[in-house]
Amino acid sequence: MLRHFRQAAEQTKISTSALTRSIQTLEEEIGYELVKRSTRSVHLTDAGELFLDYAKNTLSELALTKQRIFQSINGTIEKKLIIGYTNKASSVVPISCGQFLNQYPHIKIEMQLQDKQELSRKLQQGEIDISVYSQAINSIGSDIHLPDQLILFVSKNHPLAHKADISKQELDHYPMFGCFSQSKPVQLMLNEAIDGLNKSSSIKVGSIEQVMAGLEKSDHFAIAGIEHTNAIAENSNLIQLKTNKDLSREQLIVQTSQKIEVGEHIEHLLSLIKKMAMTVN
């Protein structure tokens, strides 16, 4: 909300006096003062805040009603999806989209071939709805797979500190710390790795400083983004668990923008992409 009469009038393309009269008329109809105005500021009253919520809900319902009317008359809802993908995903995305369009012919799809960095930027900005890219996955032991952007580490006195081969079952015996990441894609990878290790309900999350301090006083192990590698390496009391580079492989990472609603059609497209990725691999 602008909280400025002149700016609000310019945005709505009416005069300031007309805007003022409209608000006064509205207040008379409702029977409550909606706006407090002084020489220095403009703010909503309690009644004004309630009315604003009501107005937003009403406009949202209006948009939904218009969509339902369109669907009732035309039998479909016109939608468009923008999918970005890298070269290594080019054997998966176009075929998956073709299969999808056979079932959802009314949905338009725009495919964009991009490098990984541009995909990440566009996804965060909401310029694309889905991104698909190839990610190097390395193994710790025989059944723990982590993207290159993630690391596991422990205190130098931890029983796992100097083991060359660590199984997921061994990690089950120890509690886990997690570090926040400033990067949304890395944070998503962290969340997926934590789920894969079955620690989502018990993990303790904090800053890198809090996690490092906690490791030195406990038998926990920790997971963090690669941006924390230097801080971990500089701490002589910590050891990064060894990654088996010889077992590295590629995996397609599929992400959706936070700005789109993941409905049934989106879920179906994602399942087609993931199924095709498994076939190609």
For each residue, the residues with C-beta under 8 A, 3 or more apart:
1: 44 52
2: 7 8 11
3: 41 42 43
4: 7 8 42
5: 8 9 16 19 20 37 42
6: 9 10 16
7: 2 4 10 11
8: 2 4 5 11 12 19
9: 5 6 12 14 15 16 18 19
10: 6 7 13
11: 2 7 8
12: 8 9 19
13: 10
14: 9 18 19 22
15: 9 18 19
16: 5 6 9 19 20
17: 20 21
18: 9 14 15 21 22
19: 5 8 9 12 14 15 16 22 23
20: 5 16 17 23 24
21: 17 18 24 25
22: 14 18 19 25 26
23: 19 20 26 27 34 35
24: 20 21 27 28
25: 21 22 28 29
26: 22 23 29 30 34
27: 23 24 30 31 32 33 34 35
28: 24 25 31
29: 25 26
30: 26 27 34 47 51
31: 27 28
32: 27 45 47
33: 27 36 45 47 48
34: 23 26 27 30 44 45 47 48 51
35: 23 27 42 43 44 45 48
36: 33 42 43 44 45
37: 5 41 42
38: 41 42
39:
40:
41: 3 37 38
42: 3 4 5 35 36 37 38
43: 3 35 36
44: 1 34 35 36 48 49 52
45: 32 33 34 35 36 48 49
46: 49 50
47: 30 32 33 34 50 51
48: 33 34 35 44 45 51 52
49: 44 45 46 52 53
50: 46 47 53 54
51: 30 34 47 48 54 55
52: 1 44 48 49 55 56
53: 49 50 56 57
54: 50 51 57 58
55: 51 52 58 59
56: 52 53 59 60
57: 53 54 60 61
58: 54 55 61 62
59: 55 56 62 63
60: 56 57 63 64
61: 57 58 64 65
62: 58 59 65 66
63: 59 60 66 67
64: 60 61 67 68
65: 61 62 68 69
66: 62 63 69 70
67: 63 64 70 71 77
68: 64 65 71 72
69: 65 66 72 73
70: 66 67 73 74 77 78
71: 67 68 74 75 76 77
72: 68 69 75
73: 69 70
74: 70 71 78
75: 71 72
76: 71 106
77: 67 70 71 106
78: 70 74 106 108
79: 106 107 108 265
80: 107 108 109 110
81: 107 108 109 110 129 130 266 269
82: 109 110 112 127 128 129 130
83: 93 97 109 110 111 112 128 129 130 131 132
84: 111 112 113 114 118 119 122 123 128 130 131 132
85: 89 90 92 93 111 112 113 114 119 131 132 133
86: 89 90 113 114 115 116 119 132 133 134
87: 90 113
88: 133 134 250 252
89: 85 86 92 93 132 133 134 252 277
90: 85 86 87 93 94 113
91: 95 280
92: 85 89 95 96 132 252 273 276 277 280
93: 83 85 89 90 96 97 111 132 273
94: 90 97 98 111
95: 91 92 98 99 276
96: 92 93 99 100 269 272 273 275 276
97: 83 93 94 100 101 109 111 269
98: 94 95 101 102
99: 95 96 102 103 272
100: 96 97 103 104 107 109 265 268 269 272
101: 97 98 104 105 107 109
102: 98 99 105
103: 99 100 268
104: 100 101 107 265 268
105: 101 102
106: 76 77 78 79
107: 79 80 81 100 101 104 265
108: 78 79 80 81
109: 80 81 82 83 97 100 101
110: 80 81 82 83
111: 83 84 85 93 94 97
112: 82 83 84 85 122 128
113: 84 85 86 87 90
114: 84 85 86 118 119 122
115: 86 118 119
116: 86 119 120 133
117: 120 121
118: 84 114 115 121 122
119: 84 85 86 114 115 116 122 123 128 131 133
120: 116 117 123 124 131 185
121: 117 118 124 125 127
122: 84 112 114 118 119 125 127 128 131
123: 84 119 120 126 127 128 131 185 255 257
124: 120 121 184
125: 121 122
126: 123 257 258 259 260
127: 82 121 122 123
128: 82 83 84 112 119 122 123 131 257
129: 81 82 83 256 257 260 266
130: 81 82 83 84 254 255 256 257 266 269 270 273
131: 83 84 85 119 120 122 123 128 253 254 255
132: 83 84 85 86 89 92 93 252 253 254 273
133: 85 86 88 89 116 119 252 253
134: 86 88 89 250 251 252 253
135: 147 148 250 251 252 253
136: 147 148 248 249 250
137: 145 146 147 148 248 249 250 251
138: 145 146 147 148 243 244 245 247 248
139: 142 143 144 145 146 243 244 247 248 249
140: 144 146 152 166 241 242 243 244
141: 144 165 166 167 168 170 244
142: 139 165 167
143: 139 167 168
144: 139 140 141 166 167 168 171 197
145: 137 138 139 196 249 251
146: 137 138 139 140 150 151 152 193 243
147: 135 136 137 138 150 189 193 251 253
148: 135 136 137 138 226
149: 185 186 189 225 226
150: 146 147 186 189 190 193 223 224 225 226
151: 146 223 224 225 226 228 229 232 240 241 243
152: 140 146 221 222 223 240 241
153: 215 221 222 224 232 238 239 240 241
154: 158 160 161 215 220 221 222 238 239 241
155: 158 161 215 216 218 237 238 239
156: 161 236 237 238 239
157: 161
158: 154 155 161 174 215 219 221 239
159: 163 219
160: 154 163 166 170 171 174 221 241
161: 154 155 156 157 158 239 241
162: 239
163: 159 160 166 241 242
164: 242
165: 141 142 244
166: 140 141 144 160 163 170 171 241
167: 141 142 143 144 170 171
168: 141 143 144 171 172 197
169: 172 173
170: 141 160 166 167 173 174
171: 144 160 166 167 168 174 176 197 221
172: 168 169 198
173: 169 170
174: 158 160 170 171 219 220 221
175: 202 203 204 218 219 220
176: 171 194 197 199 202 203 204 220 221 222 223
177: 203 204 205 206 211 214 215 220 221 222 223
178: 190 194 199 203 204 205 206 211 222 223 224
179: 190 205 206 207 208 211 222 223 224 225 228
180: 187 205 206 207
181: 186 187 190 224 225 227
182: 227
183: 186 187 225 227
184: 124 187 188
185: 120 123 149 188 189 255
186: 149 150 181 183 189 190 225 226 227
187: 180 181 183 184 190 191 225
188: 184 185 191 192 255
189: 147 149 150 185 186 192 193 225 253
190: 150 178 179 181 186 187 193 194 223 224 225
191: 187 188 194 195 200
192: 188 189 195 196
193: 146 147 150 189 190 196 197 223
194: 176 178 190 191 197 199 200 203 223
195: 191 192 198 200
196: 145 192 193
197: 144 168 171 176 193 194 223
198: 172 195
199: 176 178 194 202 203
200: 191 194 195 203
201:
202: 175 176 199
203: 175 176 177 178 194 199 200
204: 175 176 177 178 214 220
205: 177 178 179 180
206: 177 178 179 180 209 210 211 214
207: 179 180 210 211
208: 179 211 212 224 228 231 232
209: 206 212 213
210: 206 207 213 214
211: 177 178 179 206 207 208 214 215 222 224
212: 208 209 215 216 231 232 235 238
213: 209 210 216 217
214: 177 204 206 210 211 217 218 220 222
215: 153 154 155 158 177 211 212 218 220 221 222 237 238
216: 155 212 213 237 238
217: 213 214
218: 155 175 214 215
219: 158 159 174 175
220: 154 174 175 176 177 204 214 215
221: 152 153 154 158 160 171 174 176 177 215 241
222: 152 153 154 176 177 178 179 211 214 215
223: 150 151 152 176 177 178 179 190 193 194 197
224: 150 151 153 178 179 181 190 208 211 227 228 232
225: 149 150 151 179 181 183 186 187 189 190 228
226: 148 149 150 151 186 229
227: 181 182 183 186 224
228: 151 179 208 224 225 231 232
229: 151 226 232 233 240
230: 233 234
231: 208 212 228 234 235
232: 151 153 208 212 224 228 229 235 238 240
233: 229 230 240
234: 230 231
235: 212 231 232 238
236: 156
237: 155 156 215 216
238: 153 154 155 156 212 215 216 232 235
239: 153 154 155 156 158 161 162
240: 151 152 153 229 232 233
241: 140 151 152 153 154 160 161 163 166 221
242: 140 163 164
243: 138 139 140 146 151
244: 138 139 140 141 165 247 248
245: 138 248
246:
247: 138 139 244
248: 136 137 138 139 244 245
249: 136 137 139 145 281
250: 88 134 135 136 137 281
251: 134 135 137 145 147 277 281
252: 88 89 92 132 133 134 135 273 274 277 281
253: 131 132 133 134 135 147 189
254: 130 131 132 270 273 274 277
255: 123 130 131 185 188
256: 129 130 260 262 266 270
257: 123 126 128 129 130 260
258: 126
259: 126
260: 126 129 256 257 266
261: 266
262: 256 266 267
263: 266 267
264: 267 268
265: 79 100 104 107 268 269
266: 81 129 130 256 260 261 262 263 269 270
267: 262 263 264 270 271
268: 100 103 104 264 265 271 272
269: 81 96 97 100 130 265 266 272 273
270: 130 254 256 266 267 273 274
271: 267 268 274 275
272: 96 99 100 268 269 275 276
273: 92 93 96 130 132 252 254 269 270 276 277
274: 252 254 270 271 277 278
275: 96 271 272 278 279
276: 92 95 96 272 273 279 280
277: 89 92 251 252 254 273 274 280 281
278: 274 275 281
279: 275 276
280: 91 92 276 277
281: 249 250 251 252 277 278
